[in-house]
Amino acid sequence: MELNNYILKNALIVALSSLAFLLGSCSVKTTQQSEGQTRIITDDLGRSVRLPAQIGRAVSLAPNLTENIFAVGAGDRLVGVTTYCDYPKEAAAIEKVGDTQSPNAEKIIALMPQVVFVSTASQLEAFTSVLSDQSISVFVTNPTSFDAVLKNLNQLGEIFETEAVAEALISDMKRRADTIEARNASERPIRVFVQISKEPLYTIGRGSFLTEIVERAGGYVVTRDVETAFPVLSKETALALSPEAIILSDSSDNREPNEAFNDSPAVRDGRVVRINADILSRPGPRLVQAIEEINRSLHQ
């Protein structure tokens, strides 16, 4: 329940920040200027952020950012993370600075980081003025697609000067995703409903990066034309969708389809797939694992 509550809470914040994201630069291309011992790097909101030439102390305010920083070989630079940051296991030993929605600013300042990584514009608004007074940079990284995740990993490699690790990771993720894409070329896309929560019935729409992930895996998301990222559907609407497969974001209260799907082809054929909620909800390296698991389930 806690994992899916995190997905839904984060979805609301992402929805509020998406306009700011669109008005800013959607590119994650890094631009740098050497200025003594600092450099200027453009974040996902198009902000020019001044960072130290070498970063030895950082705080992450989102589970996917913690995973990504570890994945590019810089986990040892993290001095603070949120209570939701539980992967990899080494994150458990790092000082906790509160949860994703309400981190403790005083605790963050006491840890003396050079940079705080955040995932949404709302976090940015809450922390910029407080942290800037302490000469702590705030950097926004909010990838909204698989390719954007790859670009962000590359950017983190540049920021932490672990480019070789990042490049190897990105190459492996591309290879695995390309393998699935090639395999799907001759397959008919399967009509898929993604159930984030059974009651109320939350799913994914056009604004969610999960729609792309499922379609990369060989599915056709039946709610792909719904405008919002994580819409809630009525049972009447769900009944008319008639999915051939249902993907459940696995949690203790979301392990079976909503009863609206009892007569759907997905339930009749037993094509109900449970995927770890963290793998689905966090835009990071494990998204390629989600693509592989979904692909196997849809086309086995």
N, C-alpha and C positions, 0 to 999 in steps of 0.2 A: 504494500500500500504506500509506504514511504517513498519508494522509488518512483512510482507513477505519480504521486503527488508532486514530487520534484519536477517531473516532466511537465505537468500541467501548470505549475507555478512559473516555471521558466518560460513556458509558451506564452503566458500572459505578458511577461516582461519583454520578450522578443517582439510580440505584436506591437507593444507601445513604442519600442525603439526602432521598428523597421522603417518608419518615415525618416527619422534622422539618418538611418543608415543609407537610404536611397538618396537623400539630399547630399550626403557626403560621398566620398569616392568609394565605389564598389570594388575597386581594384585593390589587391593586397600586394602590389608591386612595391618593393622596398626602394626608397631613395635615401641616399646618405650624403652627408656633408661632413668632412672632418673639420672640427673646430676645437683645437687643442685636445683635451682629453674627453670630449663629448662628440656625439654624432646626432644627426637628425634623421628619424625614420618615420615614415608615414604609416599610420595604423588603419584599421578597417573603416573608420569614420572619416578618413581623409585628413586627419589631424597630423600636423608635424610635431612629433614628440622628441624632445631632447633626452638622450640616454647617455650614460657613461660609456666610454670606449670599451671597458671591460665590466661585466656585471657579475658580482659575486654573491649578491643577496637580493632575492626576489620573493614576492608574495603572489599566490594565485587565488583568485576568488571564484573559481568555477572548476568542477571536477574534470571537464574535458581539457581545460588549460593545464591542469596538473598532469594529466595523462600525457598531453602533448609535450610538455617540457621534459618529463622523464624520457619520453620516446626519442627525443633528439639528443639525449645524453647530458641533460643539464639538471637532472633532479636534485643533485647535490647542492645546487644554488638556491633551492627553495628553503626559506626560513619560516614560512607561514602558509597554511592552506585552510580550506573550510572543513567543517565537520562532514560534508558530503564527499570529500576527496578521499576515496577509499581504494583507489587503484592507480598504480600498482601497490603491492602490499607495503612497500617502503614508505608510502605516503602516511601510513598510520603513525610513524614515529615523528612526524613534523608537527610543530606547534600549531594548534588550531586557533583560528581568529574569528570564530562564529560561523553561522551558516551562510549560504550563498546570498540570501535576501537581506540579512542584517548583520554583516560583519562588524567587528569591534574596531573602530578607527583608532582608539587609544592604544589597543594592543598591537595593531599594525605599526603604528609609529614607534612603539617601544622596541619592535624587532629591527628597526633601522634598515628597511629595504631600500635599494636604489630605485626599484621599479615595482609597481603593483599591476598585475595583469587582470583585466576585467573582461566580461563577455557581453555586456549590454550597455546601452547609452544611459539607462537609469542608474546603474552603478557609477558610471562616469560622473553624472551630475552630482551624486551624493558625496563623492570623494575628491574631486579635483581641487576644490578650494582648500579643503582641510590638508590634503597631502602636499599640495604645491607649496604651502607655507613652510613645510618641513623639507623642501627640496627633494621630494619623492615624486618620480614620474608616474603617470597613469597611462597604460597602454591598452587599447581596446582591440581584441581579436574576436571576431564573430562570424566565422565561416558559415555560409548558407547553402553550400553545395559540396559535392565530393571533390571537385577540382579546387574549390576554395580551401578545403581542408589541406590538400597537398601544398598549396601556395603558402598557407599559414605555417605549416611545418618547416617549409624552406625558410620562411622569414624568421622563425624562432631559431633555426640553425645559425642564421646570420647574426641575430641579436646576441646569442650566447657563444658565438664563434665555435660551433660544433657542426660546421657545414658537412663534413664527411659523413657523420652519423645520420644527419637529416637526409642527405642525398641517397644513401643506401636504403633508408626506410621508404622514401618516396618511390624509388625505383621498384622495390618489392611490392608496394601497394599498387602501383600502376600495372605491373606484370600480372598480378592476381586479378585485378578488375578487368583487364583486357582479355584474360583467359575466359572469364565468365561472359563477357560481351561476345566473343567469338563463338562460344558454345550456344548462346541464345539466338544467333543469327538465323538458324534454321528452325527455331521453335516458335510456336504461337504464344504470344503473351497470355498469361493466366489472369483472369479477373480476380483482383485481390481486395479484401477489406482489411484495414489495419485497425484493430481494437486496442486503444490506449487504456480505456476504462470501461468496465461492463455497465456500471450504474453510477452516474449518468453515462450515456454511451458517447464517449469521446473518440474521435478518429483523427485522421490527418487530411489536410487539404492542399491546395496549390502552394500556399506559403510555407509549407514544411519541407525541410531538406529530406525527410524520410520518404516523401513521394518519389523523389529521384532515386533514392537508394533502392526502393522496392522495384522500380522500373528497370534499373540497371541489373537487377537480379533476375529479370525475366517476367515480372508481373505488370499488370495494368491496374493502377489504383482506381477503384470505382468512384472515389470521391475526389479525384484529381482536379475537378473543375470548381470545387467549393473554394471560395475566395480566401477564407481565413486559414491559418496554419493548423490549428487544432479545434475544429468545430465540434459541437455537441449535436447529435442527431436525435430526432424523434424515432420511435419504433416503427411508425408508419413509413417514414422515409427510408429507414434501414431495410424494411421488408421488401421494398421495391428494387433494391440494388442487386439482389441475387448473385452474390459473389461465388466464384468457384473455389476460392481458398480464403481462409481467415488467418491473419497473423495476430497473435496475442502478445502484447508487451507484458512479459511474464511477471506477475506479482501474486501475493497470496489471495487477492480478491479479483483477479483477472485471469483465471485459468480455464475458463470456458466461455464460449460465445454467448452474447446476449440472446435471450429467447426469441428475439425478432428474427434470428437466423435459423430457427429450428427446421424449417422446410427448405433451406437454401441448398444448392448443389454442394457447397463446401461442407456442411454438416452431414448431408446424406452420404457423401463420398468419404467422410472422415479426413478431409484435408484441412486440418486445423493445426497451425504451427505455433509453438511457443518459443519466443526469442527473448533472451536476457534483456531486461529493460535498460540496463546501463549501456549495453552494446548499441541498442537502437537510439537512445536519447542523447548520446554524447558524440558530437562531431570531432572525431579523432581517428587514430590508427585502426581501432577495432571496427570501424564502419566497413572495412573490406571483409572482415570476418562475418559481419551481418549479411553482406551481399552474398557471400559463399553459402551461408547456412540457409538463407531464403531460397537461393537458386536450387540447392539440393532438394529442398522440401517441395518446391513447385514442379520440378522436372525429373523427379526420381522415377 
